[in-house]
Amino acid sequence: EFDPAPLFRGLPDDRCQCAHWGVVVSGKLEMRYADRTEIYAAGDAYYAAPGHVPWPHTGTEVVEFSPTADLQATMQVVGANLAGASA
């Protein structure tokens, strides 16, 4: 499994600060918070509050909705971390 935590370095608390609403289509998704882990499986609907690190297991598919501006700010940091990792 790929550890996504390093991709969120540079965000507050090194965690995603964007809220997400979604449904797991297949596989398993973990949302890791500082004080707990929430686990969702195929067919589960979820709400991910700000302050999480998403951990999708291999083969997981989700349909997710997020506030555009918050998601763009998060993805800017994630993209920069991805670019740095491949350099």
N, CA, C and O atoms as a GROMACS GRO file, in nm:
protein
  348
    1GLU      N    1   0.084  -0.119   0.000
    1GLU     CA    2   0.000   0.000   0.000
    1GLU      C    3   0.088   0.125   0.000
    1GLU      O    4   0.195   0.127   0.061
    2PHE      N    5   0.043   0.227  -0.068
    2PHE     CA    6   0.110   0.356  -0.077
    2PHE      C    7   0.068   0.444   0.040
    2PHE      O    8  -0.051   0.459   0.065
    3ASP      N    9   0.164   0.500   0.111
    3ASP     CA   10   0.135   0.592   0.222
    3ASP      C   11   0.119   0.734   0.166
    3ASP      O   12   0.217   0.793   0.123
    4PRO      N   13  -0.002   0.788   0.166
    4PRO     CA   14  -0.024   0.921   0.109
    4PRO      C   15   0.013   1.037   0.202
    4PRO      O   16   0.013   1.152   0.158
    5ALA      N   17   0.044   1.010   0.328
    5ALA     CA   18   0.069   1.117   0.425
    5ALA      C   19   0.173   1.220   0.378
    5ALA      O   20   0.151   1.339   0.397
    6PRO      N   21   0.285   1.179   0.318
    6PRO     CA   22   0.384   1.280   0.275
    6PRO      C   23   0.331   1.380   0.173
    6PRO      O   24   0.386   1.490   0.160
    7LEU      N   25   0.227   1.345   0.100
    7LEU     CA   26   0.173   1.436   0.000
    7LEU      C   27   0.105   1.557   0.063
    7LEU      O   28   0.085   1.659  -0.004
    8PHE      N   29   0.069   1.547   0.190
    8PHE     CA   30  -0.004   1.655   0.257
    8PHE      C   31   0.087   1.744   0.342
    8PHE      O   32   0.039   1.834   0.410
    9ARG      N   33   0.218   1.719   0.338
    9ARG     CA   34   0.312   1.804   0.413
    9ARG      C   35   0.306   1.946   0.361
    9ARG      O   36   0.310   1.972   0.240
   10GLY      N   37   0.296   2.038   0.455
   10GLY     CA   38   0.287   2.179   0.419
   10GLY      C   39   0.148   2.236   0.441
   10GLY      O   40   0.130   2.358   0.449
   11LEU      N   41   0.048   2.148   0.452
   11LEU     CA   42  -0.086   2.192   0.489
   11LEU      C   43  -0.093   2.201   0.641
   11LEU      O   44  -0.009   2.141   0.708
   12PRO      N   45  -0.188   2.273   0.698
   12PRO     CA   46  -0.199   2.278   0.845
   12PRO      C   47  -0.206   2.136   0.904
   12PRO      O   48  -0.285   2.053   0.860
   13ASP      N   49  -0.122   2.111   1.003
   13ASP     CA   50  -0.112   1.980   1.068
   13ASP      C   51  -0.074   1.869   0.971
   13ASP      O   52  -0.089   1.751   1.003
   14ASP      N   53  -0.026   1.904   0.851
   14ASP     CA   54   0.011   1.807   0.747
   14ASP      C   55  -0.106   1.714   0.714
   14ASP      O   56  -0.088   1.594   0.690
   15ARG      N   57  -0.226   1.772   0.713
   15ARG     CA   58  -0.348   1.695   0.684
   15ARG      C   59  -0.435   1.775   0.588
   15ARG      O   60  -0.427   1.897   0.582
   16CYS      N   61  -0.518   1.704   0.514
   16CYS     CA   62  -0.611   1.768   0.420
   16CYS      C   63  -0.709   1.855   0.499
   16CYS      O   64  -0.769   1.810   0.597
   17GLN      N   65  -0.725   1.979   0.456
   17GLN     CA   66  -0.814   2.073   0.524
   17GLN      C   67  -0.942   2.097   0.445
   17GLN      O   68  -1.018   2.190   0.475
   18CYS      N   69  -0.966   2.014   0.347
   18CYS     CA   70  -1.087   2.025   0.264
   18CYS      C   71  -1.188   1.920   0.308
   18CYS      O   72  -1.153   1.805   0.333
   19ALA      N   73  -1.314   1.959   0.319
   19ALA     CA   74  -1.420   1.864   0.350
   19ALA      C   75  -1.456   1.787   0.222
   19ALA      O   76  -1.447   1.840   0.112
   20HIS      N   77  -1.497   1.662   0.239
   20HIS     CA   78  -1.538   1.579   0.126
   20HIS      C   79  -1.664   1.501   0.164
   20HIS      O   80  -1.680   1.458   0.278
   21TRP      N   81  -1.751   1.485   0.067
   21TRP     CA   82  -1.869   1.399   0.080
   21TRP      C   83  -1.857   1.297  -0.033
   21TRP      O   84  -1.830   1.336  -0.146
   22GLY      N   85  -1.877   1.170  -0.004
   22GLY     CA   86  -1.862   1.072  -0.110
   22GLY      C   87  -1.926   0.939  -0.081
   22GLY      O   88  -1.987   0.916   0.023
   23VAL      N   89  -1.910   0.851  -0.178
   23VAL     CA   90  -1.957   0.713  -0.171
   23VAL      C   91  -1.843   0.624  -0.220
   23VAL      O   92  -1.781   0.653  -0.322
   24VAL      N   93  -1.816   0.516  -0.147
   24VAL     CA   94  -1.716   0.419  -0.190
   24VAL      C   95  -1.785   0.325  -0.289
   24VAL      O   96  -1.881   0.256  -0.253
   25VAL      N   97  -1.737   0.323  -0.412
   25VAL     CA   98  -1.793   0.238  -0.517
   25VAL      C   99  -1.738   0.096  -0.502
   25VAL      O  100  -1.813  -0.001  -0.512
   26SER      N  101  -1.607   0.086  -0.479
   26SER     CA  102  -1.544  -0.045  -0.459
   26SER      C  103  -1.421  -0.027  -0.370
   26SER      O  104  -1.363   0.082  -0.364
   27GLY      N  105  -1.382  -0.133  -0.304
   27GLY     CA  106  -1.263  -0.130  -0.221
   27GLY      C  107  -1.289  -0.080  -0.080
   27GLY      O  108  -1.398  -0.093  -0.026
   28LYS      N  109  -1.184  -0.021  -0.022
   28LYS     CA  110  -1.189   0.026   0.116
   28LYS      C  111  -1.114   0.158   0.127
   28LYS      O  112  -1.007   0.174   0.068
   29LEU      N  113  -1.170   0.251   0.202
   29LEU     CA  114  -1.112   0.384   0.221
   29LEU      C  115  -1.102   0.412   0.370
   29LEU      O  116  -1.198   0.394   0.444
   30GLU      N  117  -0.984   0.456   0.413
   30GLU     CA  118  -0.965   0.499   0.551
   30GLU      C  119  -0.945   0.649   0.552
   30GLU      O  120  -0.878   0.705   0.465
   31MET      N  121  -1.004   0.714   0.650
   31MET     CA  122  -0.979   0.855   0.677
   31MET      C  123  -0.910   0.859   0.812
   31MET      O  124  -0.970   0.828   0.915
   32ARG      N  125  -0.785   0.899   0.811
   32ARG     CA  126  -0.706   0.900   0.934
   32ARG      C  127  -0.700   1.042   0.990
   32ARG      O  128  -0.649   1.134   0.926
   33TYR      N  129  -0.753   1.056   1.109
   33TYR     CA  130  -0.751   1.182   1.182
   33TYR      C  131  -0.647   1.169   1.294
   33TYR      O  132  -0.597   1.059   1.318
   34ALA      N  133  -0.616   1.277   1.361
   34ALA     CA  134  -0.517   1.274   1.469
   34ALA      C  135  -0.561   1.182   1.582
   34ALA      O  136  -0.478   1.120   1.648
   35ASP      N  137  -0.693   1.171   1.605
   35ASP     CA  138  -0.743   1.096   1.719
   35ASP      C  139  -0.822   0.970   1.685
   35ASP      O  140  -0.869   0.900   1.775
   36ARG      N  141  -0.837   0.940   1.554
   36ARG     CA  142  -0.916   0.822   1.517
   36ARG      C  143  -0.896   0.790   1.368
   36ARG      O  144  -0.842   0.870   1.292
   37THR      N  145  -0.941   0.671   1.331
   37THR     CA  146  -0.945   0.630   1.191
   37THR      C  147  -1.086   0.583   1.161
   37THR      O  148  -1.143   0.501   1.233
   38GLU      N  149  -1.142   0.636   1.053
   38GLU     CA  150  -1.274   0.593   1.008
   38GLU      C  151  -1.254   0.508   0.884
   38GLU      O  152  -1.177   0.544   0.795
   39ILE      N  153  -1.323   0.394   0.876
   39ILE     CA  154  -1.306   0.300   0.766
   39ILE      C  155  -1.439   0.284   0.693
   39ILE      O  156  -1.544   0.263   0.754
   40TYR      N  157  -1.432   0.295   0.561
   40TYR     CA  158  -1.550   0.284   0.475
   40TYR      C  159  -1.524   0.176   0.370
   40TYR      O  160  -1.413   0.164   0.318
   41ALA      N  161  -1.629   0.099   0.338
   41ALA     CA  162  -1.620  -0.008   0.238
   41ALA      C  163  -1.721   0.019   0.126
   41ALA      O  164  -1.802   0.111   0.136
   42ALA      N  165  -1.715  -0.061   0.022
   42ALA     CA  166  -1.804  -0.045  -0.093
   42ALA      C  167  -1.949  -0.031  -0.048
   42ALA      O  168  -1.998  -0.111   0.032
   43GLY      N  169  -2.015   0.072  -0.099
   43GLY     CA  170  -2.154   0.099  -0.066
   43GLY      C  171  -2.171   0.200   0.046
   43GLY      O  172  -2.282   0.251   0.065
   44ASP      N  173  -2.064   0.231   0.119
   44ASP     CA  174  -2.074   0.328   0.229
   44ASP      C  175  -2.067   0.471   0.177
   44ASP      O  176  -1.987   0.503   0.089
   45ALA      N  177  -2.151   0.556   0.234
   45ALA     CA  178  -2.140   0.700   0.213
   45ALA      C  179  -2.055   0.756   0.326
   45ALA      O  180  -2.055   0.702   0.436
   46TYR      N  181  -1.982   0.865   0.298
   46TYR     CA  182  -1.896   0.921   0.403
   46TYR      C  183  -1.891   1.073   0.394
   46TYR      O  184  -1.917   1.134   0.290
   47TYR      N  185  -1.855   1.129   0.507
   47TYR     CA  186  -1.820   1.271   0.517
   47TYR      C  187  -1.682   1.274   0.580
   47TYR      O  188  -1.661   1.220   0.688
   48ALA      N  189  -1.588   1.338   0.514
   48ALA     CA  190  -1.454   1.355   0.569
   48ALA      C  191  -1.439   1.501   0.610
   48ALA      O  192  -1.437   1.590   0.526
   49ALA      N  193  -1.430   1.523   0.739
   49ALA     CA  194  -1.412   1.658   0.792
   49ALA      C  195  -1.268   1.705   0.767
   49ALA      O  196  -1.178   1.622   0.752
   50PRO      N  197  -1.244   1.835   0.763
   50PRO     CA  198  -1.107   1.884   0.753
   50PRO      C  199  -1.021   1.826   0.865
   50PRO      O  200  -1.067   1.806   0.977
   51GLY      N  201  -0.894   1.799   0.832
   51GLY     CA  202  -0.801   1.746   0.931
   51GLY      C  203  -0.777   1.598   0.916
   51GLY      O  204  -0.744   1.531   1.014
   52HIS      N  205  -0.793   1.544   0.797
   52HIS     CA  206  -0.776   1.401   0.773
   52HIS      C  207  -0.662   1.376   0.674
   52HIS      O  208  -0.618   1.466   0.603
   53VAL      N  209  -0.618   1.252   0.671
   53VAL     CA  210  -0.531   1.202   0.565
   53VAL      C  211  -0.607   1.085   0.503
   53VAL      O  212  -0.634   0.986   0.570
   54PRO      N  213  -0.643   1.095   0.374
   54PRO     CA  214  -0.714   0.986   0.311
   54PRO      C  215  -0.619   0.870   0.281
   54PRO      O  216  -0.504   0.892   0.243
   55TRP      N  217  -0.668   0.750   0.300
   55TRP     CA  218  -0.586   0.632   0.275
   55TRP      C  219  -0.670   0.534   0.193
   55TRP      O  220  -0.731   0.443   0.249
   56PRO      N  221  -0.675   0.553   0.059
   56PRO     CA  222  -0.751   0.459  -0.023
   56PRO      C  223  -0.668   0.332  -0.045
   56PRO      O  224  -0.551   0.340  -0.085
   57HIS      N  225  -0.727   0.219  -0.019
   57HIS     CA  226  -0.657   0.093  -0.043
   57HIS      C  227  -0.652   0.066  -0.193
   57HIS      O  228  -0.735   0.118  -0.268
   58THR      N  229  -0.558  -0.015  -0.236
   58THR     CA  230  -0.540  -0.047  -0.377
   58THR      C  231  -0.672  -0.094  -0.437
   58THR      O  232  -0.741  -0.179  -0.380
   59GLY      N  233  -0.707  -0.038  -0.552
   59GLY     CA  234  -0.829  -0.077  -0.622
   59GLY      C  235  -0.954  -0.007  -0.577
   59GLY      O  236  -1.063  -0.038  -0.625
   60THR      N  237  -0.942   0.087  -0.485
   60THR     CA  238  -1.059   0.158  -0.434
   60THR      C  239  -1.106   0.263  -0.534
   60THR      O  240  -1.025   0.335  -0.593
   61GLU      N  241  -1.236   0.270  -0.553
   61GLU     CA  242  -1.298   0.373  -0.636
   61GLU      C  243  -1.402   0.446  -0.553
   61GLU      O  244  -1.481   0.384  -0.482
   62VAL      N  245  -1.402   0.579  -0.562
   62VAL     CA  246  -1.499   0.661  -0.491
   62VAL      C  247  -1.558   0.764  -0.586
   62VAL      O  248  -1.497   0.799  -0.687
   63VAL      N  249  -1.675   0.812  -0.553
   63VAL     CA  250  -1.733   0.930  -0.615
   63VAL      C  251  -1.738   1.032  -0.503
   63VAL      O  252  -1.796   1.007  -0.397
   64GLU      N  253  -1.674   1.148  -0.526
   64GLU     CA  254  -1.655   1.242  -0.416
   64GLU      C  255  -1.687   1.384  -0.459
   64GLU      O  256  -1.664   1.422  -0.574
   65PHE      N  257  -1.741   1.460  -0.366
   65PHE     CA  258  -1.774   1.601  -0.388
   65PHE      C  259  -1.704   1.685  -0.283
   65PHE      O  260  -1.703   1.650  -0.164
   66SER      N  261  -1.644   1.796  -0.327
   66SER     CA  262  -1.566   1.881  -0.238
   66SER      C  263  -1.582   2.026  -0.281
   66SER      O  264  -1.603   2.053  -0.399
   67PRO      N  265  -1.572   2.121  -0.187
   67PRO     CA  266  -1.574   2.263  -0.225
   67PRO      C  267  -1.455   2.295  -0.316
   67PRO      O  268  -1.341   2.265  -0.281
   68THR      N  269  -1.482   2.354  -0.429
   68THR     CA  270  -1.380   2.374  -0.532
   68THR      C  271  -1.258   2.451  -0.482
   68THR      O  272  -1.145   2.405  -0.502
   69ALA      N  273  -1.277   2.564  -0.420
   69ALA     CA  274  -1.162   2.647  -0.378
   69ALA      C  275  -1.077   2.573  -0.275
   69ALA      O  276  -0.954   2.578  -0.282
   70ASP      N  277  -1.140   2.506  -0.180
   70ASP     CA  278  -1.064   2.431  -0.078
   70ASP      C  279  -0.987   2.316  -0.142
   70ASP      O  280  -0.872   2.291  -0.107
   71LEU      N  281  -1.051   2.246  -0.235
   71LEU     CA  282  -0.984   2.134  -0.302
   71LEU      C  283  -0.866   2.184  -0.386
   71LEU      O  284  -0.760   2.122  -0.385
   72GLN      N  285  -0.884   2.295  -0.456
   72GLN     CA  286  -0.775   2.349  -0.537
   72GLN      C  287  -0.656   2.388  -0.450
   72GLN      O  288  -0.541   2.364  -0.489
   73ALA      N  289  -0.680   2.448  -0.334
   73ALA     CA  290  -0.571   2.486  -0.244
   73ALA      C  291  -0.496   2.362  -0.194
   73ALA      O  292  -0.374   2.362  -0.185
   74THR      N  293  -0.571   2.258  -0.163
   74THR     CA  294  -0.509   2.134  -0.117
   74THR      C  295  -0.429   2.069  -0.230
   74THR      O  296  -0.315   2.027  -0.209
   75MET      N  297  -0.487   2.062  -0.347
   75MET     CA  298  -0.420   1.995  -0.459
   75MET      C  299  -0.296   2.071  -0.506
   75MET      O  300  -0.205   2.011  -0.564
   76GLN      N  301  -0.290   2.199  -0.481
   76GLN     CA  302  -0.170   2.277  -0.513
   76GLN      C  303  -0.052   2.225  -0.429
   76GLN      O  304   0.058   2.206  -0.481
   77VAL      N  305  -0.075   2.201  -0.302
   77VAL     CA  306   0.028   2.149  -0.213
   77VAL      C  307   0.061   2.004  -0.249
   77VAL      O  308   0.178   1.967  -0.257
   78VAL      N  309  -0.042   1.923  -0.270
   78VAL     CA  310  -0.021   1.782  -0.307
   78VAL      C  311   0.059   1.774  -0.437
   78VAL      O  312   0.152   1.694  -0.448
   79GLY      N  313   0.023   1.855  -0.535
   79GLY     CA  314   0.095   1.856  -0.664
   79GLY      C  315   0.241   1.894  -0.647
   79GLY      O  316   0.329   1.832  -0.708
   80ALA      N  317   0.268   1.993  -0.567
   80ALA     CA  318   0.407   2.035  -0.543
   80ALA      C  319   0.485   1.923  -0.472
   80ALA      O  320   0.602   1.900  -0.503
   81ASN      N  321   0.420   1.854  -0.379
   81ASN     CA  322   0.487   1.743  -0.311
   81ASN      C  323   0.512   1.627  -0.406
   81ASN      O  324   0.616   1.562  -0.398
   82LEU      N  325   0.419   1.600  -0.495
   82LEU     CA  326   0.438   1.495  -0.596
   82LEU      C  327   0.554   1.531  -0.688
   82LEU      O  328   0.638   1.447  -0.720
   83ALA      N  329   0.559   1.656  -0.731
   83ALA     CA  330   0.666   1.700  -0.820
   83ALA      C  331   0.802   1.689  -0.750
   83ALA      O  332   0.901   1.649  -0.812
   84GLY      N  333   0.806   1.724  -0.622
   84GLY     CA  334   0.930   1.713  -0.546
   84GLY      C  335   0.973   1.570  -0.525
   84GLY      O  336   1.093   1.541  -0.522
   85ALA      N  337   0.878   1.481  -0.511
   85ALA     CA  338   0.909   1.339  -0.489
   85ALA      C  339   0.965   1.273  -0.613
   85ALA      O  340   1.045   1.180  -0.604
   86SER      N  341   0.923   1.322  -0.731
   86SER     CA  342   0.970   1.261  -0.855
   86SER      C  343   1.096   1.327  -0.909
   86SER      O  344   1.154   1.280  -1.007
   87ALA      N  345   1.138   1.435  -0.846
   87ALA     CA  346   1.258   1.506  -0.894
   87ALA      C  347   1.386   1.437  -0.850
   87ALA      O  348   1.495   1.484  -0.882
   0.00000   0.00000   0.00000
